[in-house]
Amino acid sequence: MLQTIREHTQGWIAGIIISIVILTFALWGIHSYFEGGAGNNIVAEVNGISITKGQLAGSYERLRRQVQTQIGSNVNLAKDEGALKNRALQALVDAEVLKQASVAQGFLVSSSQVDGYLQNMPEFQVDGEFSLDRFQELLSSSLLSTSEFLDIIRTTLLVDQPKLGLLFTSFALPDEVDYTIALVNQEREFDYINIPFQAATAATVVVAPDKINAFYEEHKNDFMTPEQVSVEYVQLSLKDLSATINPTDAMLKNFYNENINAYTQQPMASKKLAGQEPKIQTYEMVKDKVKEAYIRQHAEEKFAQLRDQLSEVTYEHPDSLKLASSTLNLPIQTSDLFVKDKNGTGIAQFKKIRDIAFSNDVLNLQNNSDVIQINPETVIVLRVKSHVASALLPLADVSKQIEDKLKARAVEELVAKAAQDAVAQLNAGADPAKLAADKHYTWTKAGLMGRYSNKVDSAILDTVFRLPNPAMQKGGVYGLTRVPNGYAIVAVKSVKEGVVADAKQYQVFAEQVQYSEGLLEYMLYKQSEVNQAKVKLIEG
């Protein structure tokens, strides 16, 4: 049985499952789980095996980046830090529990399995072949070493074998498949009334001045101008330094002679065997390349030297950029006003710049910033030049805005009340067509639709399939839902159980039910293992 499962870890189902798990582990920083760290504080123990503070820090950082990518880099996650750390720690605990459980049950992963899986990962393939360059490129961007990533694959393959075993041995009974088809492919016949917001016009709504004032007082934070700063800064650029270097022909010839190997063409291996000698490119042939290399090398050396000097001068004189400007011959430049959470122009387009400009050390303590690297060839040091504090807009400036908001709210409440009254009348036995005519609403006969139809608003369809089957109760079946332009009242008339067209579709449903059953069994297995494990969380 175990060997069969191991063999299936190369199959398509395993590929789907394991790719997802590997991605999760990599993003959540499970690689730190394999690192040492005897000197680190222990944050948890799983059956006597320690999880360290360093491992948790790595796991947390990966999770934080994942969440930041999903919701946007400008969102402040400080208030969610505790919850993210708990999730990161739970991921480490779960990984350790599942690893121990797999080992205890006799599961193994060979090096050839790890290598084989890595070679076949589509993320690292170019033209259908494994690409070492692509592998190293993606690995570098994820901040993982090769050994760390291989450990992730090995542990993922190991802990996922029980899951594959449950998936391969699960089964679906015919009644279960039939019930799923009947439910998923179910169709419902329904009608609906759309009651738009235009049914109650804003012109008929009067908002009293005291309500406007009360809203203003209760929501002052909504009427604050954003805090702004402008900064002055000095910029050190490799490009600018390169433009100042003008070597003489003698300097270039000397550089050429010192680096002659760089301008020597080595023969191919086969030609070496034939006795062919290396061919040296003459100075005149490569003069332009020599000049480019000379300027680049000397500019980089000067850039490193001036960067250190810039850091030292601005740190020792934190209240001004003037000395750094005069010492390094760098002009002091000034930005426009910008806010923290919105892209600006110039250097304010960089989030790193905006974060540092609004930091306590720079904004409140009025110090120079540290050296900030914008890109590999450009660094700056900045300080706040002007600061415009956030201010409350006067009521007169926002009164019309508040009035419009309150009118819109009142209109929505009127329409919602009208819709609720209409549903009550229908439930009491009113004729839908007559009610619609009396209220000048449009009664639409939608007909028979499946749950995934796109012919009506999704909110209407969701409501239709949440309502009971009219055959199971007396009277009509009505529901109310909010739609983009108002409210909709739906009336379910009949329900048609779902069917499939042929045996092939039936088999697809059977496989999906089987997979769902196996996945549920695995989740119960995982929960059981975690509950049985002796997990000790250590505060500190």
C-alpha positions as CSV (number, residue, x, y, z in Angstrom):
1,M,0.0,0.0,0.0
2,L,2.7,2.5,1.0
3,Q,4.7,1.7,-2.2
4,T,1.6,2.3,-4.3
5,I,1.1,5.7,-2.7
6,R,4.8,6.5,-3.2
7,E,4.5,5.6,-6.9
8,H,1.4,7.8,-7.3
9,T,3.2,10.8,-5.9
10,Q,4.4,11.3,-9.5
11,G,0.8,11.3,-10.9
12,W,-1.3,14.2,-12.0
13,I,-3.5,14.3,-8.9
14,A,-0.3,14.4,-6.7
15,G,1.1,17.1,-8.9
16,I,-1.9,19.4,-8.3
17,I,-2.0,18.7,-4.6
18,I,1.7,18.9,-3.9
19,S,2.2,22.1,-6.1
20,I,-0.3,23.9,-3.9
21,V,1.2,22.6,-0.7
22,I,4.8,23.5,-1.8
23,L,3.6,27.0,-2.8
24,T,2.0,27.4,0.6
25,F,5.0,26.2,2.5
26,A,7.3,28.5,0.5
27,L,5.1,31.5,1.0
28,W,4.6,30.9,4.7
29,G,8.3,30.4,5.3
30,I,8.2,26.7,6.3
31,H,11.8,26.6,5.0
32,S,12.9,28.2,8.2
33,Y,11.5,25.1,10.0
34,F,14.6,23.2,8.7
35,E,17.1,25.7,10.0
36,G,19.0,25.3,13.2
37,G,19.0,27.9,15.9
38,A,19.9,26.5,19.3
39,G,20.6,30.0,20.5
40,N,17.1,31.1,19.6
41,N,14.2,31.3,22.1
42,I,11.8,28.4,21.9
43,V,8.2,29.5,21.1
44,A,6.6,26.1,20.9
45,E,7.2,22.4,21.3
46,V,5.5,19.6,19.3
47,N,5.9,16.2,20.9
48,G,9.2,17.4,22.4
49,I,10.5,19.0,19.1
50,S,11.2,22.7,19.4
51,I,10.0,25.5,17.2
52,T,12.3,28.6,17.7
53,K,11.7,32.3,17.6
54,G,13.8,32.5,14.5
55,Q,11.7,30.0,12.7
56,L,8.5,31.8,13.7
57,A,10.0,35.1,12.5
58,G,10.7,33.6,9.1
59,S,7.3,32.1,8.8
60,Y,5.6,35.3,9.9
61,E,7.6,37.4,7.3
62,R,6.6,35.1,4.5
63,L,2.9,35.2,5.5
64,R,3.0,39.0,5.9
65,R,4.4,39.3,2.4
66,Q,1.8,37.0,1.0
67,V,-1.1,39.0,2.6
68,Q,0.5,42.3,1.6
69,T,0.6,41.1,-2.0
70,Q,-3.0,40.0,-1.9
71,I,-4.5,43.2,-0.4
72,G,-2.0,45.8,-1.5
73,S,1.3,47.1,-0.2
74,N,-0.1,50.4,1.0
75,V,-2.3,48.7,3.6
76,N,-1.0,48.9,7.2
77,L,-0.9,45.4,8.8
78,A,0.2,46.6,12.2
79,K,-3.2,46.0,13.8
80,D,-3.3,42.4,12.4
81,E,0.2,41.5,13.5
82,G,-1.0,39.3,16.4
83,A,-3.3,37.3,14.2
84,L,-0.7,36.9,11.5
85,K,1.8,35.6,14.0
86,N,-0.7,33.1,15.3
87,R,-1.4,31.9,11.8
88,A,2.3,31.6,11.1
89,L,3.0,29.6,14.3
90,Q,0.0,27.3,13.6
91,A,1.4,26.6,10.1
92,L,4.8,25.6,11.7
93,V,3.0,23.4,14.3
94,D,0.8,21.7,11.7
95,A,3.9,21.0,9.5
96,E,5.8,19.4,12.4
97,V,2.7,17.3,13.5
98,L,2.1,16.0,9.9
99,K,5.8,15.3,9.4
100,Q,6.1,13.3,12.6
101,A,2.8,11.4,11.8
102,S,4.1,10.5,8.3
103,V,7.4,9.2,9.6
104,A,5.7,7.2,12.4
105,Q,3.5,5.6,9.8
106,G,6.5,4.4,7.7
107,F,6.3,6.9,4.8
108,L,9.6,7.8,3.1
109,V,10.8,10.0,0.4
110,S,13.9,9.2,-1.7
111,S,16.3,11.7,-3.2
112,S,15.4,10.5,-6.7
113,Q,11.7,11.4,-6.0
114,V,12.8,14.9,-4.9
115,D,15.0,15.4,-8.0
116,G,12.3,14.0,-10.3
117,Y,9.6,16.3,-8.9
118,L,11.9,19.3,-9.2
119,Q,12.9,18.5,-12.7
120,N,9.2,18.3,-13.8
121,M,7.9,21.5,-12.0
122,P,6.5,23.7,-14.8
123,E,7.7,26.9,-13.0
124,F,11.3,25.9,-13.7
125,Q,10.9,24.8,-17.3
126,V,11.8,26.6,-20.5
127,D,10.8,25.0,-23.8
128,G,9.7,21.8,-22.0
129,E,13.1,21.3,-20.3
130,F,14.3,22.1,-16.8
131,S,16.2,25.4,-16.8
132,L,18.8,25.9,-14.1
133,D,18.8,29.7,-14.8
134,R,15.1,29.9,-14.4
135,F,15.3,27.9,-11.2
136,Q,18.0,30.1,-9.7
137,E,16.1,33.3,-10.8
138,L,12.8,32.3,-9.1
139,L,14.6,31.0,-6.1
140,S,16.5,34.2,-5.7
141,S,13.3,36.2,-5.8
142,S,11.8,34.1,-3.1
143,L,14.8,34.5,-0.8
144,L,15.3,30.7,-0.6
145,S,18.5,28.7,-0.9
146,T,18.6,25.6,-3.0
147,S,18.9,23.3,0.0
148,E,15.9,25.1,1.7
149,F,13.7,24.6,-1.4
150,L,14.7,20.9,-1.7
151,D,13.8,20.5,1.9
152,I,10.4,22.0,1.2
153,I,9.8,19.5,-1.6
154,R,11.0,16.6,0.5
155,T,8.8,17.4,3.5
156,T,5.9,18.2,1.3
157,L,6.1,14.9,-0.5
158,L,6.5,13.2,2.9
159,V,3.5,14.8,4.7
160,D,1.3,14.6,1.6
161,Q,1.5,10.8,1.3
162,P,-1.3,10.1,3.8
163,K,-3.4,12.6,2.0
164,L,-2.9,10.8,-1.3
165,G,-3.6,7.5,0.4
166,L,-7.0,8.8,1.6
167,L,-7.8,10.3,-1.8
168,F,-6.9,7.2,-3.7
169,T,-8.9,4.9,-1.4
170,S,-12.0,7.1,-1.0
171,F,-15.1,6.2,-3.0
172,A,-18.5,7.7,-3.9
173,L,-21.8,5.7,-3.6
174,P,-24.3,6.0,-6.4
175,D,-26.8,7.7,-4.2
176,E,-24.2,10.3,-3.2
177,V,-23.4,11.0,-6.9
178,D,-27.1,11.2,-7.8
179,Y,-27.8,13.6,-5.0
180,T,-24.9,15.9,-6.0
181,I,-26.0,16.0,-9.6
182,A,-29.6,16.7,-8.7
183,L,-28.4,19.6,-6.4
184,V,-25.6,21.1,-8.5
185,N,-27.4,20.9,-11.9
186,Q,-30.7,21.9,-10.4
187,E,-32.8,24.5,-12.3
188,R,-35.5,26.8,-10.9
189,E,-38.3,28.7,-12.6
190,F,-38.9,32.1,-11.1
191,D,-40.2,35.6,-11.7
192,Y,-39.0,38.9,-10.1
193,I,-39.8,42.5,-9.6
194,N,-37.1,45.1,-9.7
195,I,-37.8,48.2,-7.5
196,P,-35.2,50.8,-8.4
197,F,-34.1,53.7,-6.2
198,Q,-35.7,56.0,-8.7
199,A,-39.0,54.9,-7.1
200,A,-38.3,57.4,-4.4
201,T,-36.6,60.5,-5.7
202,A,-34.1,62.6,-3.6
203,A,-36.2,65.7,-4.4
204,T,-38.9,64.5,-2.1
205,V,-36.4,64.1,0.8
206,V,-35.6,67.0,3.1
207,V,-32.6,66.8,5.3
208,A,-32.7,69.1,8.4
209,P,-29.6,71.2,9.1
210,D,-29.3,69.7,12.6
211,K,-29.0,66.2,11.0
212,I,-26.2,67.5,8.7
213,N,-24.4,69.0,11.8
214,A,-24.8,65.8,13.8
215,F,-23.4,63.7,11.0
216,Y,-20.5,66.1,10.7
217,E,-19.7,65.9,14.4
218,E,-19.9,62.1,14.4
219,H,-17.7,61.6,11.3
220,K,-15.1,64.2,11.6
221,N,-12.4,61.8,10.7
222,D,-14.0,61.5,7.3
223,F,-13.5,65.2,6.6
224,M,-9.8,65.6,7.4
225,T,-7.4,66.8,4.9
226,P,-4.4,64.4,4.5
227,E,-1.1,65.1,6.2
228,Q,1.5,66.2,3.7
229,V,5.2,66.8,3.6
230,S,7.8,68.0,1.1
231,V,11.4,67.0,1.5
232,E,14.8,68.3,0.5
233,Y,17.4,65.7,-0.5
234,V,20.8,65.1,-2.0
235,Q,21.1,62.3,-4.6
236,L,24.2,60.3,-5.5
237,S,24.0,58.7,-8.9
238,L,26.4,56.3,-10.6
239,K,25.3,57.7,-13.9
240,D,26.3,61.2,-12.9
241,L,29.6,60.0,-11.6
242,S,30.3,58.2,-14.8
243,A,29.8,61.4,-16.8
244,T,32.6,63.1,-14.8
245,I,35.2,60.5,-15.6
246,N,37.2,61.3,-18.8
247,P,40.3,59.0,-19.1
248,T,43.2,59.8,-21.4
249,D,44.3,57.5,-24.1
250,A,47.3,56.6,-21.9
251,M,45.1,55.6,-19.0
252,L,43.0,53.4,-21.3
253,K,46.0,51.7,-22.7
254,N,47.3,51.0,-19.3
255,F,43.9,49.6,-18.2
256,Y,43.8,47.5,-21.3
257,N,47.3,46.0,-20.6
258,E,46.3,45.3,-16.9
259,N,43.2,43.5,-18.1
260,I,44.5,41.8,-21.2
261,N,42.8,38.5,-20.4
262,A,39.4,40.2,-20.7
263,Y,40.2,41.0,-24.3
264,T,41.7,37.6,-25.3
265,Q,39.6,35.2,-27.3
266,Q,40.2,31.6,-26.2
267,P,39.9,28.9,-28.9
268,M,37.3,26.1,-28.6
269,A,38.4,22.9,-26.9
270,S,38.7,21.1,-30.2
271,K,40.9,23.8,-31.6
272,K,43.1,23.8,-28.5
273,L,43.8,20.2,-29.2
274,A,44.8,21.2,-32.7
275,G,47.4,23.6,-31.3
276,Q,45.6,26.9,-32.0
277,E,46.7,29.7,-29.7
278,P,44.5,32.3,-27.9
279,K,43.8,35.4,-30.1
280,I,44.4,38.8,-28.4
281,Q,42.2,41.6,-29.6
282,T,44.2,44.7,-30.2
283,Y,43.6,47.9,-28.2
284,E,42.3,49.7,-31.3
285,M,39.8,46.9,-31.9
286,V,38.3,47.1,-28.4
287,K,39.0,50.8,-27.5
288,D,35.3,51.6,-26.9
289,K,34.8,48.6,-24.7
290,V,37.9,49.4,-22.7
291,K,36.7,53.0,-22.1
292,E,33.3,51.7,-21.0
293,A,34.8,49.2,-18.6
294,Y,37.3,51.8,-17.3
295,I,34.6,54.3,-16.6
296,R,32.3,51.8,-15.0
297,Q,34.9,50.4,-12.7
298,H,36.2,53.8,-11.5
299,A,32.6,55.2,-11.2
300,E,31.6,52.2,-9.0
301,E,34.7,52.6,-6.8
302,K,34.0,56.3,-6.5
303,F,30.3,55.6,-5.9
304,A,31.0,53.3,-3.0
305,Q,33.5,55.8,-1.5
306,L,31.1,58.7,-1.7
307,R,28.2,56.7,-0.4
308,D,30.1,55.9,2.7
309,Q,31.1,59.6,3.0
310,L,27.5,60.7,2.5
311,S,26.3,58.4,5.2
312,E,29.0,59.6,7.6
313,V,28.5,63.3,7.0
314,T,24.6,63.2,7.2
315,Y,24.7,61.1,10.3
316,E,27.2,63.3,12.2
317,H,25.3,66.4,11.2
318,P,21.6,65.2,11.3
319,D,20.1,68.7,11.3
320,S,21.1,69.8,7.8
321,L,22.1,68.6,4.3
322,K,24.2,71.7,3.6
323,L,27.6,70.2,4.7
324,A,26.9,67.0,2.7
325,S,26.0,69.1,-0.3
326,S,29.1,71.2,-0.2
327,T,31.5,68.4,0.7
328,L,30.3,66.0,-2.0
329,N,29.3,68.7,-4.5
330,L,25.7,67.4,-4.6
331,P,22.9,69.9,-5.2
332,I,20.1,70.0,-2.6
333,Q,16.8,69.2,-4.5
334,T,13.3,69.7,-3.2
335,S,10.1,67.6,-3.8
336,D,6.5,68.7,-4.1
337,L,4.1,68.1,-1.2
338,F,3.0,64.5,-1.0
339,V,1.0,62.2,1.3
340,K,2.1,58.9,2.7
341,D,-0.5,56.5,1.3
342,K,-0.7,57.8,-2.3
343,N,1.9,57.7,-5.1
344,G,3.4,61.2,-5.8
345,T,5.6,62.6,-8.4
346,G,9.4,62.4,-8.5
347,I,10.9,60.6,-5.6
348,A,7.5,60.5,-3.9
349,Q,6.5,57.8,-6.3
350,F,8.5,55.3,-4.2
351,K,6.7,53.9,-1.2
352,K,10.1,53.5,0.6
353,I,10.6,57.3,0.3
354,R,7.1,58.1,1.6
355,D,7.4,55.8,4.6
356,I,10.8,57.2,5.6
357,A,9.6,60.8,5.2
358,F,6.7,60.2,7.5
359,S,8.7,58.2,10.1
360,N,9.2,59.5,13.6
361,D,12.9,60.0,13.3
362,V,12.6,62.1,10.1
363,L,9.2,63.9,10.6
364,N,9.0,64.4,14.3
365,L,12.6,64.5,15.4
366,Q,13.7,66.4,12.3
367,N,16.7,64.3,11.5
368,N,18.3,63.4,8.2
369,S,17.3,60.0,6.9
370,D,19.7,57.1,6.5
371,V,21.1,56.6,3.1
372,I,18.1,55.3,1.0
373,Q,18.8,53.1,-2.0
374,I,16.3,53.8,-4.8
375,N,17.9,51.4,-7.2
376,P,21.3,49.8,-7.5
377,E,22.8,52.9,-9.0
378,T,21.1,55.7,-7.1
379,V,21.0,56.6,-3.4
380,I,19.6,59.6,-1.6
381,V,19.5,61.2,1.9
382,L,16.4,63.3,2.7
383,R,15.0,65.5,5.4
384,V,11.6,67.2,5.8
385,K,11.5,70.7,4.4
386,S,7.8,71.5,5.1
387,H,5.0,69.8,6.9
388,V,1.3,70.4,6.5
389,A,-0.7,68.8,9.3
390,S,-4.0,67.1,8.8
391,A,-6.9,69.5,9.4
392,L,-10.6,69.3,9.7
393,L,-12.5,70.8,6.8
394,P,-15.1,73.4,7.9
395,L,-18.8,72.3,7.9
396,A,-19.6,74.8,5.2
397,D,-17.2,73.1,2.8
398,V,-18.7,69.7,3.2
399,S,-22.3,70.5,4.0
400,K,-23.6,69.7,0.5
401,Q,-21.6,66.5,0.4
402,I,-23.2,65.4,3.7
403,E,-26.7,66.4,2.6
404,D,-26.3,64.3,-0.6
405,K,-25.1,61.3,1.4
406,L,-28.1,61.6,3.9
407,K,-30.6,62.0,1.0
408,A,-29.2,58.9,-0.7
409,R,-29.5,57.0,2.6
410,A,-33.0,58.1,3.1
411,V,-34.0,57.2,-0.5
412,E,-32.6,53.7,0.0
413,E,-34.5,53.3,3.3
414,L,-37.7,54.3,1.6
415,V,-37.2,51.8,-1.3
416,A,-36.3,49.1,1.2
417,K,-39.4,49.8,3.2
418,A,-41.5,49.7,0.0
419,A,-40.0,46.4,-1.0
420,Q,-40.5,44.8,2.4
421,D,-44.2,46.0,2.4
422,A,-44.6,44.4,-1.1
423,V,-43.2,41.1,0.1
424,A,-45.6,41.2,3.1
425,Q,-48.5,41.7,0.8
426,L,-47.4,38.8,-1.5
427,N,-47.0,36.5,1.4
428,A,-50.5,37.5,2.5
429,G,-51.9,36.3,-0.8
430,A,-51.7,39.4,-3.0
431,D,-51.6,38.8,-6.8
432,P,-48.0,39.6,-8.0
433,A,-49.1,40.9,-11.4
434,K,-51.7,43.2,-9.9
435,L,-49.3,44.5,-7.2
436,A,-46.7,45.3,-9.8
437,A,-49.3,47.1,-12.0
438,D,-50.6,49.1,-9.0
439,K,-47.1,50.2,-8.0
440,H,-45.9,50.7,-11.6
441,Y,-43.2,48.0,-11.1
442,T,-42.1,45.7,-13.9
443,W,-42.8,42.0,-13.3
444,T,-40.3,39.9,-15.2
445,K,-40.8,36.3,-16.0
446,A,-37.3,34.9,-15.9
447,G,-38.2,31.3,-16.7
448,L,-36.1,28.2,-15.9
449,M,-32.4,28.8,-14.9
450,G,-29.5,27.0,-13.4
451,R,-27.6,28.2,-10.4
452,Y,-24.7,29.3,-12.5
453,S,-26.6,31.3,-15.1
454,N,-25.5,34.8,-16.0
455,K,-28.8,36.0,-17.4
456,V,-29.8,37.8,-14.2
457,D,-28.0,39.6,-11.4
458,S,-26.1,37.1,-9.2
459,A,-27.8,38.5,-6.1
460,I,-31.2,37.5,-7.6
461,L,-30.0,34.1,-8.5
462,D,-28.5,33.5,-5.1
463,T,-31.7,34.4,-3.4
464,V,-33.7,32.1,-5.8
465,F,-31.6,29.1,-4.9
466,R,-31.7,29.8,-1.1
467,L,-35.5,29.8,-1.0
468,P,-37.5,26.6,-0.2
469,N,-39.1,24.4,-2.9
470,P,-42.6,25.8,-3.5
471,A,-43.8,22.2,-3.9
472,M,-43.0,21.6,-0.2
473,Q,-45.3,24.4,1.2
474,K,-48.5,26.2,0.6
475,G,-48.7,29.6,-1.1
476,G,-46.0,31.4,-3.0
477,V,-42.3,31.5,-2.2
478,Y,-41.0,35.0,-2.1
479,G,-37.6,36.5,-1.3
480,L,-36.0,40.0,-1.1
481,T,-32.5,41.0,-2.1
482,R,-30.4,44.1,-2.7
483,V,-29.3,44.7,-6.3
484,P,-27.0,47.5,-7.6
485,N,-29.9,49.7,-8.7
486,G,-32.3,49.0,-5.9
487,Y,-34.1,45.9,-4.5
488,A,-35.5,42.8,-6.2
489,I,-38.4,40.6,-5.1
490,V,-38.2,37.1,-6.4
491,A,-40.9,34.5,-6.7
492,V,-39.9,30.8,-7.1
493,K,-42.5,28.9,-9.1
494,S,-41.0,25.4,-9.5
495,V,-37.8,23.3,-9.1
496,K,-36.4,20.9,-11.6
497,E,-33.8,18.4,-10.3
498,G,-30.5,18.3,-12.1
499,V,-29.4,15.6,-14.5
500,V,-26.3,14.9,-16.7
501,A,-26.2,14.4,-20.4
502,D,-24.1,11.2,-20.6
503,A,-22.0,8.7,-18.8
504,K,-18.9,10.9,-19.2
505,Q,-20.4,13.7,-17.3
506,Y,-21.6,11.3,-14.7
507,Q,-18.1,10.0,-14.2
508,V,-16.8,13.6,-13.7
509,F,-19.3,14.1,-10.9
510,A,-18.4,10.8,-9.4
511,E,-14.7,11.7,-9.4
512,Q,-15.5,15.1,-7.8
513,V,-17.6,13.5,-5.1
514,Q,-14.8,10.9,-4.5
515,Y,-12.2,13.7,-4.2
516,S,-14.4,15.7,-1.8
517,E,-14.9,12.7,0.4
518,G,-11.2,11.9,0.4
519,L,-10.4,15.6,1.2
520,L,-12.9,15.6,4.1
521,E,-11.3,12.4,5.4
522,Y,-7.9,14.0,5.2
523,M,-9.0,17.1,7.0
524,L,-10.4,14.9,9.8
525,Y,-7.1,13.0,9.8
526,K,-5.1,16.2,10.1
527,Q,-7.4,17.5,12.9
528,S,-7.0,14.3,14.8
529,E,-3.2,14.3,14.5
530,V,-3.0,17.9,15.7
531,N,-5.5,17.2,18.6
532,Q,-3.5,14.2,19.7
533,A,-0.1,15.9,19.5
534,K,1.4,17.3,22.7
535,V,1.8,21.0,21.7
536,K,3.2,23.4,24.2
537,L,3.2,27.1,23.4
538,I,5.8,29.0,25.2
539,E,5.2,32.7,25.9
540,G,7.8,35.3,25.5
